[in-house]
Amino acid sequence: MSPNTAWQAAQKSASQAWRQAWNARSPREQTLLRAAAFLLAFVWVWQWAWAPAWRTWQEAPARQAAIDGQTQRMLQWQAQAEGLQKPSTVSRTEATQWLEKNLADLGPNAELSLTGDDVTLRVEAAPALAMARWLSQAREHAQTLPHQAQMQQANSPSPNEVLWQGTLVLRLP
């Protein structure tokens, strides 16, 4: 007897045993077993086919909003990078004027002094956020870069506010 024939004989024997066991059950048991098999099949299809698709469909608007936000940020970064790649030429006079015009954000004691290619900024109690914003804008608008810094944290009347004091040397374009 070949292995294939043995397999077919075992399959036929199992099928006959299954039919005998099924026919031995009452019609009520058969109905309950069919309902249980249908319920198990439904749960399996729900778990592995419909539920993941349903979950994805429910999460799609939030994911799309997040992707749209990322796209907008990337487009802003792209525009900023392109702007930095081809900077418009700013004269020393324009750069100095911009620095002086926007100095008020750093507090009443902030002052600039021009020395050759450098501008020295002296601050006393300049708010950290204003300082960071001013340096970023100075790089973008006046095309200045920090060359040397001697900054210390100043005493602040408010524990939530960080203040800086010291000097910062910026290189003019």
Contact map, one row per residue, 1 for C-alpha under 8 A:
11101100000000000000000000000000000000000000000000000000000000000000000000000000000000000000000000000000000000000000000000000000000000000000000000000000000000000000000000000
11111100000000000000000000000000000000000000000000000000000000000000000000000000000000000000000000000000000000000000000000000000000000000000000000000000000000000000000000000
11111110000000000000000000000000000000000000000000000000000000000000000000000000000000000000000000000000000000000000000000000000000000000000000000000000000000000000000000000
01111111000000000000000000000000000000000000000000000000000000000000000000000000000000000000000000000000000000000000000000000000000000000000000000000000000000000000000000000
11111111100000000000000000000000000000000000000000000000000000000000000000000000000000000000000000000000000000000000000000000000000000000000000000000000000000000000000000000
11111111110000000000000000000000000000000000000000000000000000000000000000000000000000000000000000000000000000000000000000000000000000000000000000000000000000000000000000000
00111111111000000000000000000000000000000000000000000000000000000000000000000000000000000000000000000000000000000000000000000000000000000000000000000000000000000000000000000
00011111111100000000000000000000000000000000000000000000000000000000000000000000000000000000000000000000000000000000000000000000000000000000000000000000000000000000000000000
00001111111110000000000000000000000000000000000000000000000000000000000000000000000000000000000000000000000000000000000000000000000000000000000000000000000000000000000000000
00000111111111000000000000000000000000000000000000000000000000000000000000000000000000000000000000000000000000000000000000000000000000000000000000000000000000000000000000000
00000011111111100000000000000000000000000000000000000000000000000000000000000000000000000000000000000000000000000000000000000000000000000000000000000000000000000000000000000
00000001111111110000000000000000000000000000000000000000000000000000000000000000000000000000000000000000000000000000000000000000000000000000000000000000000000000000000000000
00000000111111111000000000000000000000000000000000000000000000000000000000000000000000000000000000000000000000000000000000000000000000000000000000000000000000000000000000000
00000000011111111100000000000000000000000000000000000000000000000000000000000000000000000000000000000000000000000000000000000000000000000000000000000000000000000000000000000
00000000001111111110000000000000000000000000000000000000000000000000000000000000000000000000000000000000000000000000000000000000000000000000000000000000000000000000000000000
00000000000111111111000000000000000000000000000000000000000000000000000000000000000000000000000000000000000000000000000000000000000000000000000000000000000000000000000000000
00000000000011111111100000000000000000000000000000000000000000000000000000000000000000000000000000000000000000000000000000000000000000000000000000000000000000000000000000000
00000000000001111111110000000000000000000000000000000000000000000000000000000000000000000000000000000000000000000000000000000000000000000000000000000000000000000000000000000
00000000000000111111111000000000000000000000000000000000000000000000000000000000000000000000000000000000000000000000000000000000000000000000000000000000000000000000000000000
00000000000000011111111100000000000000000000000000000000000000000000000000000000000000000000000000000000000000000000000000000000000000000000000000000000000000000000000000000
00000000000000001111111110000000000000000000000000000000000000000000000000000000000000000000000000000000000000000000000000000000000000000000000000000000000000000000000000000
00000000000000000111111110000100000000000000000000000000000000000000000000000000000000000000000000000000000000000000000000000000000000000000000000000000000000000000000000000
00000000000000000011111111000000000000000000000000000000000000000000000000000000000000000000000000000000000000000000000000000000000000000000000000000000000000000000000000000
00000000000000000001111111000000000000000000000000000000000000000000000000000000000000000000000000000000000000000000000000000000000000000000000000000000000000000000000000000
00000000000000000000111111101100000000000000000000000000000000000000000000000000000000000000000000000000000000000000000000000000000000000000000000000000000000000000000000000
00000000000000000000001111111100000000000000000000000000000000000000000000000000000000000000000000000000000000000000000000000000000000000000000000000000000000000000000000000
00000000000000000000000011111110000000000000000000000000000000000000000000000000000000000000000000000000000000000000000000000000000000000000000000000000000000000000000000000
00000000000000000000000001111111000000000000000000000000000000000000000000000000000000000000000000000000000000000000000000000000000000000000000000000000000000000000000000000
00000000000000000000000011111111100000000000000000000000000000000000000000000000000000000000000000000000000000000000000000000000000000000000000000000000000000000000000000000
00000000000000000000010011111111110000000000000000000000000000000000000000000000000000000000000000000000000000000000000000000000000000000000000000000000000000000000000000000
00000000000000000000000000111111111000000000000000000000000000000000000000000000000000000000000000000000000000000000000000000000000000000000000000000000000000000000000000000
00000000000000000000000000011111111100000000000000000000000000000000000000000000000000000000000000000000000000000000000000000000000000000000000000000000000000000000000000000
00000000000000000000000000001111111110000000000000000000000000000000000000000000000000000000000000000000000000000000000000000000000000000000000000000000000000000000000000000
00000000000000000000000000000111111111000000000000000000000000000000000000000000000000000000000000000000000000000000000000000000000000000000000000000000000000000000000000000
00000000000000000000000000000011111111100000000000000000000000000000000000000000000000000000000000000000000000000000000000000000000000000000000000000000000000000000000000000
00000000000000000000000000000001111111110000000000000000000000000000000000000000000000000000000000000000000000000000000000000000000000000000000000000000000000000000000000000
00000000000000000000000000000000111111111000000000000000000000000000000000000000000000000000000000000000000000000000000000000000000000000000000000000000000000000000000000000
00000000000000000000000000000000011111111100000000000000000000000000000000000000000000000000000000000000000000000000000000000000000000000000000000000000000000000000000000000
00000000000000000000000000000000001111111110000000000000000000000000000000000000000000000000000000000000000000000000000000000000000000000000000000000000000000000000000000000
00000000000000000000000000000000000111111111000000000000000000000000000000000000000000000000000000000000000000000000000000000000000000000000000000000000000000000000000000000
00000000000000000000000000000000000011111111100000000000000000000000000000000000000000000000000000000000000000000000000000000000000000000000000000000000000000000000000000000
00000000000000000000000000000000000001111111110000000000000000000000000000000000000000000000000000000000000000000000000000000000000000000000000000000000000000000000000000000
00000000000000000000000000000000000000111111111000000000000000000000000000000000000000000000000000000000000000000000000000000000000000000000000000000000000000000000000000000
00000000000000000000000000000000000000011111111100000000000000000000000000000000000000000000000000000000000000000000000000000000000000000000000000000000000000000000000000000
00000000000000000000000000000000000000001111111111000000000000000000000000000000000000000000000000000000000000000000000000000000000000000000000000000000000000000000000000000
00000000000000000000000000000000000000000111111111100000000000000000000000000000000000000000000000000000000000000000000000000000000000000000000000000000000000000000000000000
00000000000000000000000000000000000000000011111111110000000000000000000000000000000000000000000000000000000000000000000000000000000000000000000000000000000000000000000000000
00000000000000000000000000000000000000000001111111110000000000000000000000000000000000000000000000000000000000000000000000000000000000000000000000000000000000000000000000000
00000000000000000000000000000000000000000000111111111000000000000000000000000000000000000000000000000000000000000000000000000000000000000000000000000000000000000000000000000
00000000000000000000000000000000000000000000111111111100000000000000000000000000000000000000000000000000000000000000000000000000000000000000000000000000000000000000000000000
00000000000000000000000000000000000000000000011111111110000000000000000000000000000000000000000000000000000000000000000000000000000000000000000000000000000000000000000000000
00000000000000000000000000000000000000000000001111111111000000000000000000000000000000000000000000000000000000000000000000000000000000000000000000000000000000000000000000000
00000000000000000000000000000000000000000000000011111111100000000000000000000000000000000000000000000000000000000000000000000000000000000000000000000000000000000000000000000
00000000000000000000000000000000000000000000000001111111110000000000000000000000000000000000000000000000000000000000000000000000000000000000000000000000000000000000000000000
00000000000000000000000000000000000000000000000000111111111000000000000000000000000000000000000000000000000000000000000000000000000000000000000000000000000000000000000000000
00000000000000000000000000000000000000000000000000011111111100000000000000000000000000000000000000000000000000000000000000000000000000000000000000000000000000000000000000000
00000000000000000000000000000000000000000000000000001111111100000000000000000000000000000000000000000000000000000000000000000000000000000000000000000000000000000000000000000
00000000000000000000000000000000000000000000000000000111111110000000000000000000000000000000000000000000000000000000000000000000000000000000000000000000000000000000000000000
00000000000000000000000000000000000000000000000000000011111111100000000000000000000000000000000000000000000000000000000000000000000000000000000000000000000000000000000000000
00000000000000000000000000000000000000000000000000000001111111110000000000000000000000000000000000000000000000000000000000000000000000000000000000000000000000000000000000000
00000000000000000000000000000000000000000000000000000000011111111000000000000000000000000000000000000000000000000000000000000000000000000000000000000000000000000000000000000
00000000000000000000000000000000000000000000000000000000001111111100000000000000000000000000000000000000000000000000000000000000000000000000000000000000000000000000000000000
00000000000000000000000000000000000000000000000000000000001111111110000000000000000000000000000000000000000000000000000000000000000000000000000000000000000000000000000000000
00000000000000000000000000000000000000000000000000000000000111111111000000000000000000000000000000000000000000000000000000000000000000000000000000000000000000000000000000000
00000000000000000000000000000000000000000000000000000000000011111111100000000000000000000000000000000000000000000000000000000000000000000000000000000000000000000000000000000
00000000000000000000000000000000000000000000000000000000000001111111110000000000000000000000000000000000000000000000000000000000000000000000000000000000000000000000000000000
00000000000000000000000000000000000000000000000000000000000000111111111000000000000000000000000000000000000000000000000000000000000000000000000000000000000000000000000000000
00000000000000000000000000000000000000000000000000000000000000011111111100000000000000000000000000000000000000000000000000000000000000000000000000000000000000000000000000000
00000000000000000000000000000000000000000000000000000000000000001111111110000000000000000000000000000000000000000000000000000000000000000000000000000000000000000000000000000
00000000000000000000000000000000000000000000000000000000000000000111111111000000000000000000000000000000000000000000000000000000000000000000000000000000000000000000000000000
00000000000000000000000000000000000000000000000000000000000000000011111111100000000000000000000000000000000000000000000000000000000000000000000000000000000000000000000000000
00000000000000000000000000000000000000000000000000000000000000000001111111110000000000000000000000000000000000000000000000000000000000000000000000000000000000000000000000000
00000000000000000000000000000000000000000000000000000000000000000000111111111000000000000000000000000000000000000000000000000000000000000000000000000000000000000000000000000
00000000000000000000000000000000000000000000000000000000000000000000011111111100000000000000000000000000000000000000000000000000000000000000000000000000000000000000000000000
00000000000000000000000000000000000000000000000000000000000000000000001111111110000000000000000000000000000000000000000000000000000000000000000000000000000000000000000000000
00000000000000000000000000000000000000000000000000000000000000000000000111111111000000000000000000000000000000000000000000000000000000000000000000000000000000000000000000000
00000000000000000000000000000000000000000000000000000000000000000000000011111111100000000000000000000000000000000000000000000000000000000000000000000000000000000000000000000
00000000000000000000000000000000000000000000000000000000000000000000000001111111110000000000000000000000000000000000000000000000000000000000000000000000000000000000000000000
00000000000000000000000000000000000000000000000000000000000000000000000000111111111000000000000000000000000000000000000000000000000000000000000000000000000000000000000000000
00000000000000000000000000000000000000000000000000000000000000000000000000011111111100000000000000000000000000000000000000000000000000000000000000000000000000000000000000000
00000000000000000000000000000000000000000000000000000000000000000000000000001111111110000000000000000000000000000000000000000000000000000000000000000000000000000000000000000
00000000000000000000000000000000000000000000000000000000000000000000000000000111111111000000000000000000000000000000000000000000000000000000000000000000000000000000000000000
00000000000000000000000000000000000000000000000000000000000000000000000000000011111111100000000000000000000000000000000000000000000000000000000000000000000000000000000000000
00000000000000000000000000000000000000000000000000000000000000000000000000000001111111100000000000000000000000000000000000000000000000000001000000000000000000000000000000000
00000000000000000000000000000000000000000000000000000000000000000000000000000000111111100000000000000000000000000000000000000000000000000000000000000000000000000000000000000
00000000000000000000000000000000000000000000000000000000000000000000000000000000011111110000000000000000000000000000000000000000000000000000000000000000000000000000000000000
00000000000000000000000000000000000000000000000000000000000000000000000000000000001111111000000000000000000000000000000000000000000000000000000000000000000000000000000000000
00000000000000000000000000000000000000000000000000000000000000000000000000000000000001111100000000000000000000000000000000000000000000000000000000000000000000000000000000000
00000000000000000000000000000000000000000000000000000000000000000000000000000000000000111110000000000000000000000000000000000000000000000000000000000000000000000000000000000
00000000000000000000000000000000000000000000000000000000000000000000000000000000000000011111011000000000000000000000000000000000000000000000011000000000000000000000000000001
00000000000000000000000000000000000000000000000000000000000000000000000000000000000000001111111000000000000000000000000000000000000000000000000000000000000000000000000000001
00000000000000000000000000000000000000000000000000000000000000000000000000000000000000000111111100000000000000000000000000000000000000000000000000000000000000000000000000011
00000000000000000000000000000000000000000000000000000000000000000000000000000000000000000011111110000000000000000000000000000000000000000000000000000000000000000000000000000
00000000000000000000000000000000000000000000000000000000000000000000000000000000000000000111111111000000000000000000000000000000000000000000010000000000000000000000000000000
00000000000000000000000000000000000000000000000000000000000000000000000000000000000000000111111111100000000000000000000000000000000000000000111100000000000000000000000000011
00000000000000000000000000000000000000000000000000000000000000000000000000000000000000000001111111110000000000000000000000000000000000000000010000000000000000000000000000000
00000000000000000000000000000000000000000000000000000000000000000000000000000000000000000000111111111000000000000000000000000000000000000000000000000000000000000000000000000
00000000000000000000000000000000000000000000000000000000000000000000000000000000000000000000011111111100000000000000000000000000000000000100110000000000000000000000000000000
00000000000000000000000000000000000000000000000000000000000000000000000000000000000000000000001111111110000000000000000000000000000000000100010000000000000000000000000000000
00000000000000000000000000000000000000000000000000000000000000000000000000000000000000000000000111111110000000010000000000000000000000000000000000000000000000000000000000000
00000000000000000000000000000000000000000000000000000000000000000000000000000000000000000000000011111111000000000000000000000000000000000000000000000000000000000000000000000
00000000000000000000000000000000000000000000000000000000000000000000000000000000000000000000000001111111100000000000000000000000000001000000000000000000000000000000000000000
00000000000000000000000000000000000000000000000000000000000000000000000000000000000000000000000000111111111001100000000000000000000000000000000000000000000000000000000000000
00000000000000000000000000000000000000000000000000000000000000000000000000000000000000000000000000001111111101000000000000000000000000000000000000000000000000000000000000000
00000000000000000000000000000000000000000000000000000000000000000000000000000000000000000000000000000111111000000000000000000000011001000000000000000000000000000000000000000
00000000000000000000000000000000000000000000000000000000000000000000000000000000000000000000000000000011111111000000000000100110011001000000000000000000000000000000000000000
00000000000000000000000000000000000000000000000000000000000000000000000000000000000000000000000000000011111111000000000000111110000000000000000000000000000000000000000000000
00000000000000000000000000000000000000000000000000000000000000000000000000000000000000000000000000000001011111000000000000000000000000000000000000000000000000000000000000000
00000000000000000000000000000000000000000000000000000000000000000000000000000000000000000000000000000000011111100000000001110000000000000000000000000000000000000000000000000
00000000000000000000000000000000000000000000000000000000000000000000000000000000000000000000000000000011011111110000000011110100000000000000000000000000000000000000000000000
00000000000000000000000000000000000000000000000000000000000000000000000000000000000000000000000000000010000011111000000011100000000000000000000000000000000000000000000000000
00000000000000000000000000000000000000000000000000000000000000000000000000000000000000000000000000010000000001111100001111000000000000000000000000000000000000000000000000000
00000000000000000000000000000000000000000000000000000000000000000000000000000000000000000000000000000000000000111110001110000000000000000000000000000000000000000000000000000
00000000000000000000000000000000000000000000000000000000000000000000000000000000000000000000000000000000000000011111111100000000000000000000000000000000000000000000000000000
00000000000000000000000000000000000000000000000000000000000000000000000000000000000000000000000000000000000000001111111100000000000000000000000000000000000000000000000000000
00000000000000000000000000000000000000000000000000000000000000000000000000000000000000000000000000000000000000000111111000000000000000000000000000000000000000000000000000000
00000000000000000000000000000000000000000000000000000000000000000000000000000000000000000000000000000000000000000111111000000000000000000000000000000000000000000000000000111
00000000000000000000000000000000000000000000000000000000000000000000000000000000000000000000000000000000000000000111111100000000000000000000000000000000000000000000000011110
00000000000000000000000000000000000000000000000000000000000000000000000000000000000000000000000000000000000000011111111110000000000000000000000000000000000000000000000011110
00000000000000000000000000000000000000000000000000000000000000000000000000000000000000000000000000000000000000011110011111000000000000000000000000000000000000000000001111000
00000000000000000000000000000000000000000000000000000000000000000000000000000000000000000000000000000000000001111000001111100000000000000000000000000000000000000000001111000
00000000000000000000000000000000000000000000000000000000000000000000000000000000000000000000000000000000000011110000000111110000000000000000000000000000000000000000111100000
00000000000000000000000000000000000000000000000000000000000000000000000000000000000000000000000000000000011011100000000011111100000000000000000000000000000000000001111000000
00000000000000000000000000000000000000000000000000000000000000000000000000000000000000000000000000000000001011000000000001111100000000000000000000000000010000000001110000000
00000000000000000000000000000000000000000000000000000000000000000000000000000000000000000000000000000000001000000000000000111110000000000000000000000000011100000011100000000
00000000000000000000000000000000000000000000000000000000000000000000000000000000000000000000000000000000011001000000000000111111011000000000000000000000000000000011100000000
00000000000000000000000000000000000000000000000000000000000000000000000000000000000000000000000000000000011000000000000000001111111000000000000000000000000000001111000000000
00000000000000000000000000000000000000000000000000000000000000000000000000000000000000000000000000000000000000000000000000000111111100000000000000000000000000001111000000000
00000000000000000000000000000000000000000000000000000000000000000000000000000000000000000000000000000000000000000000000000000011111110000000000000000000000000000000000000000
00000000000000000000000000000000000000000000000000000000000000000000000000000000000000000000000000000000110000000000000000000111111111000000000000000000000000000000000000000
00000000000000000000000000000000000000000000000000000000000000000000000000000000000000000000000000000000110000000000000000000111111111100000000000000000000000000000000000000
00000000000000000000000000000000000000000000000000000000000000000000000000000000000000000000000000000000000000000000000000000001111111110000000000000000000000000000000000000
00000000000000000000000000000000000000000000000000000000000000000000000000000000000000000000000000000000000000000000000000000000111111111000000000000000000000000000000000000
00000000000000000000000000000000000000000000000000000000000000000000000000000000000000000000000000000100110000000000000000000000011111111100000000000000000000000000000000000
00000000000000000000000000000000000000000000000000000000000000000000000000000000000000000000000000000000000000000000000000000000001111111110000000000000000000000000000000000
00000000000000000000000000000000000000000000000000000000000000000000000000000000000000000000000000000000000000000000000000000000000111111111000000000000000000000000000000000
00000000000000000000000000000000000000000000000000000000000000000000000000000000000000000000000000000000000000000000000000000000000011111111110000000000000000000000000000000
00000000000000000000000000000000000000000000000000000000000000000000000000000000000000000000000001100000000000000000000000000000000001111111111110000000000000000000000000000
00000000000000000000000000000000000000000000000000000000000000000000000000000000000000000000000000000000000000000000000000000000000000111111111110000000000000000000000000000
00000000000000000000000000000000000000000000000000000000000000000000000000000000000100000000000000000000000000000000000000000000000000011111111100000000000000000000000000000
00000000000000000000000000000000000000000000000000000000000000000000000000000000000000000000001001000000000000000000000000000000000000001111111000000000000000000000000000000
00000000000000000000000000000000000000000000000000000000000000000000000000000000000000000100011101100000000000000000000000000000000000001111111100000000000000000000000000011
00000000000000000000000000000000000000000000000000000000000000000000000000000000000000000100001000000000000000000000000000000000000000000111111110000000000000000000000000011
00000000000000000000000000000000000000000000000000000000000000000000000000000000000000000000001000000000000000000000000000000000000000000111011111000000000000000000000001111
00000000000000000000000000000000000000000000000000000000000000000000000000000000000000000000000000000000000000000000000000000000000000000110001111100000000000000000000001110
00000000000000000000000000000000000000000000000000000000000000000000000000000000000000000000000000000000000000000000000000000000000000000000000111111000000000000000000111100
00000000000000000000000000000000000000000000000000000000000000000000000000000000000000000000000000000000000000000000000000000000000000000000000011111000000000000000000111100
00000000000000000000000000000000000000000000000000000000000000000000000000000000000000000000000000000000000000000000000000000000000000000000000001111100000000000000000111000
00000000000000000000000000000000000000000000000000000000000000000000000000000000000000000000000000000000000000000000000000000000000000000000000001111110000000000000011110000
00000000000000000000000000000000000000000000000000000000000000000000000000000000000000000000000000000000000000000000000000000000000000000000000000011111000000000000011100000
00000000000000000000000000000000000000000000000000000000000000000000000000000000000000000000000000000000000000000000000000000000000000000000000000001111100000000001111100000
00000000000000000000000000000000000000000000000000000000000000000000000000000000000000000000000000000000000000000000000000000000000000000000000000000111110000000001110000000
00000000000000000000000000000000000000000000000000000000000000000000000000000000000000000000000000000000000000000000000000000000000000000000000000000011111000000111100000000
00000000000000000000000000000000000000000000000000000000000000000000000000000000000000000000000000000000000000000000000000011000000000000000000000000001111100000111100000000
00000000000000000000000000000000000000000000000000000000000000000000000000000000000000000000000000000000000000000000000000001000000000000000000000000000111110000010000000000
00000000000000000000000000000000000000000000000000000000000000000000000000000000000000000000000000000000000000000000000000001000000000000000000000000000011111101110000000000
00000000000000000000000000000000000000000000000000000000000000000000000000000000000000000000000000000000000000000000000000000000000000000000000000000000001111101000000000000
00000000000000000000000000000000000000000000000000000000000000000000000000000000000000000000000000000000000000000000000000000000000000000000000000000000000111111000000000000
00000000000000000000000000000000000000000000000000000000000000000000000000000000000000000000000000000000000000000000000000000000000000000000000000000000000111111100000000000
00000000000000000000000000000000000000000000000000000000000000000000000000000000000000000000000000000000000000000000000000000000000000000000000000000000000001111100000000000
00000000000000000000000000000000000000000000000000000000000000000000000000000000000000000000000000000000000000000000000000000011000000000000000000000000000111111110000000000
00000000000000000000000000000000000000000000000000000000000000000000000000000000000000000000000000000000000000000000000000000011000000000000000000000000110100111111000000000
00000000000000000000000000000000000000000000000000000000000000000000000000000000000000000000000000000000000000000000000000001111000000000000000000000000111100001111100000000
00000000000000000000000000000000000000000000000000000000000000000000000000000000000000000000000000000000000000000000000000111111000000000000000000000011110000000111110000000
00000000000000000000000000000000000000000000000000000000000000000000000000000000000000000000000000000000000000000000000001111100000000000000000000000011110000000011111000000
00000000000000000000000000000000000000000000000000000000000000000000000000000000000000000000000000000000000000000000000001110000000000000000000000001111000000000001111100000
00000000000000000000000000000000000000000000000000000000000000000000000000000000000000000000000000000000000000000000000111100000000000000000000000001110000000000000111110000
00000000000000000000000000000000000000000000000000000000000000000000000000000000000000000000000000000000000000000000000111000000000000000000000001111110000000000000011111000
00000000000000000000000000000000000000000000000000000000000000000000000000000000000000000000000000000000000000000000011110000000000000000000000001111000000000000000001111100
00000000000000000000000000000000000000000000000000000000000000000000000000000000000000000000000000000000000000000000011110000000000000000000000111110000000000000000000111110
00000000000000000000000000000000000000000000000000000000000000000000000000000000000000000000000000000000000000000000111000000000000000000000000111100000000000000000000011111
00000000000000000000000000000000000000000000000000000000000000000000000000000000000000000001001000000000000000000000111000000000000000000000011110000000000000000000000001111
00000000000000000000000000000000000000000000000000000000000000000000000000000000000000000111001000000000000000000000100000000000000000000000011100000000000000000000000000111
